[in-house]
Amino acid sequence: MDLTSYAEWAVRLANDPGPPPELRRLRDELAAVFDAAGDEHAVVALLNALLVRYPVRPQLSDHEGRPWHLHLAEDPAATAVMGLAAVVAELGVDRLGRCQDPRCALAFLDTSSNRSRRYCSARCASRANVAAFRARRRNDS
């Protein structure tokens, strides 16, 4: 069962400036996980606490003519936490990050094969590269 899509939902929620009132606490808790990126023990402790607070209830489903398969319960908090925890368990804590563009700092999940992602989007990466290029040109003049 691939839980990456659930983890991506956790990233979107951690970056959401105005989630519904019932998800604000979870947004802040998920943001704290991304803020702790780089400290493996802190990330794991935060995720373990969230897994206790938001327990997952998987269910079997055969919707849309598909064979029986697992779905996580309809609780968006539990699915987001479980997805993020599964990605950390499978790929590692170093796959969580914050955009390195100083004007941004959004959370992201690095699913690249070489663990090289530093920006939340191509837009931020391009903006940072252009700024670095212009800075080098100014220094060369």
C-alpha positions as CSV (number, residue, x, y, z in Angstrom):
1,M,0.0,0.0,0.0
2,D,1.6,3.3,-1.2
3,L,1.0,6.0,1.4
4,T,2.9,8.8,-0.4
5,S,-0.4,10.4,-1.6
6,Y,-1.5,10.7,2.1
7,A,1.9,12.1,3.0
8,E,1.5,14.7,0.2
9,W,-1.8,15.7,1.8
10,A,0.1,16.2,5.1
11,V,2.5,18.5,3.2
12,R,-0.3,20.5,1.7
13,L,-2.0,20.9,5.1
14,A,1.3,21.9,6.8
15,N,1.6,24.7,4.2
16,D,-2.1,25.8,4.3
17,P,-2.3,29.3,5.7
18,G,-6.1,29.0,6.4
19,P,-7.3,25.5,7.0
20,P,-10.8,24.8,8.3
21,P,-11.0,25.4,12.1
22,E,-11.0,21.6,12.8
23,L,-7.7,21.1,11.0
24,R,-5.7,24.1,12.4
25,R,-4.3,22.2,15.3
26,L,-3.2,19.4,13.0
27,R,-1.7,21.9,10.6
28,D,0.4,23.4,13.4
29,E,1.5,19.9,14.6
30,L,2.5,18.8,11.0
31,A,4.4,22.1,10.6
32,A,6.3,21.3,13.8
33,V,7.3,17.9,12.2
34,F,8.8,19.7,9.2
35,D,10.4,22.3,11.4
36,A,12.2,19.5,13.2
37,A,13.5,18.1,9.9
38,G,17.2,17.4,10.3
39,D,16.7,16.1,13.9
40,E,15.7,12.5,13.4
41,H,14.7,11.8,17.0
42,A,12.6,14.9,17.2
43,V,10.7,14.1,14.0
44,V,10.1,10.5,15.2
45,A,8.9,11.6,18.6
46,L,6.5,14.2,17.1
47,L,5.1,11.6,14.6
48,N,4.7,8.9,17.3
49,A,2.8,11.4,19.5
50,L,0.6,12.2,16.5
51,L,0.0,8.6,15.7
52,V,-1.3,8.1,19.3
53,R,-3.5,11.3,19.0
54,Y,-4.9,10.4,15.6
55,P,-5.3,6.6,15.4
56,V,-5.7,5.0,12.0
57,R,-8.6,2.6,11.2
58,P,-8.0,0.8,7.9
59,Q,-10.9,-0.7,6.1
60,L,-11.3,-3.0,3.1
61,S,-13.0,-1.6,0.1
62,D,-14.0,-2.9,-3.4
63,H,-15.4,0.3,-4.9
64,E,-15.6,1.1,-8.6
65,G,-15.2,-2.6,-9.6
66,R,-11.7,-2.8,-8.1
67,P,-10.7,-5.9,-6.1
68,W,-10.5,-5.7,-2.3
69,H,-7.9,-3.2,-1.1
70,L,-7.1,-1.2,2.0
71,H,-8.3,2.3,2.6
72,L,-7.4,4.4,5.6
73,A,-10.4,5.6,7.5
74,E,-12.1,8.8,6.4
75,D,-10.4,10.8,9.2
76,P,-8.2,13.3,7.3
77,A,-6.0,13.9,10.3
78,A,-5.3,10.2,10.8
79,T,-4.6,9.6,7.1
80,A,-2.2,12.5,6.9
81,V,-0.3,11.5,10.0
82,M,-0.1,7.8,8.9
83,G,1.0,8.8,5.4
84,L,3.8,11.0,6.7
85,A,4.9,8.4,9.2
86,A,4.9,5.7,6.5
87,V,7.1,7.8,4.2
88,V,9.5,8.6,7.0
89,A,9.7,4.8,7.9
90,E,10.2,3.8,4.3
91,L,12.3,6.6,2.9
92,G,13.9,8.3,6.0
93,V,13.6,11.5,7.9
94,D,15.8,13.3,5.5
95,R,13.0,13.3,3.0
96,L,11.2,16.0,4.9
97,G,12.3,19.6,4.2
98,R,11.6,23.3,4.2
99,C,12.1,25.3,1.0
100,Q,15.5,27.0,1.1
101,D,14.2,30.1,-0.6
102,P,14.3,32.6,2.3
103,R,11.1,34.2,1.0
104,C,9.2,30.9,1.1
105,A,10.0,28.2,3.7
106,L,7.1,25.9,2.7
107,A,7.3,22.3,3.7
108,F,8.0,19.6,1.0
109,L,8.5,15.9,0.7
110,D,11.6,14.9,-1.2
111,T,10.7,11.9,-3.4
112,S,13.7,12.4,-5.7
113,S,15.9,9.4,-6.3
114,N,19.0,11.2,-5.1
115,R,17.6,13.1,-2.1
116,S,18.6,16.4,-3.6
117,R,15.4,18.5,-3.4
118,R,16.0,21.9,-1.7
119,Y,12.9,23.9,-2.9
120,C,9.2,23.4,-2.6
121,S,8.6,24.0,-6.3
122,A,10.2,24.7,-9.6
123,R,9.2,28.3,-9.2
124,C,11.2,28.8,-6.0
125,A,14.2,26.9,-7.4
126,S,14.1,29.1,-10.5
127,R,13.8,32.3,-8.4
128,A,16.8,31.2,-6.2
129,N,18.9,30.3,-9.3
130,V,18.2,33.7,-11.0
131,A,19.0,35.6,-7.8
132,A,22.3,33.7,-7.4
133,F,23.1,34.3,-11.1
134,R,22.5,38.0,-10.7
135,A,24.5,38.2,-7.5
136,R,27.5,36.5,-9.3
137,R,27.2,39.0,-12.2
138,R,27.2,41.9,-9.8
139,N,30.3,40.6,-8.0
140,D,32.1,40.0,-11.3
141,S,31.6,43.6,-12.5
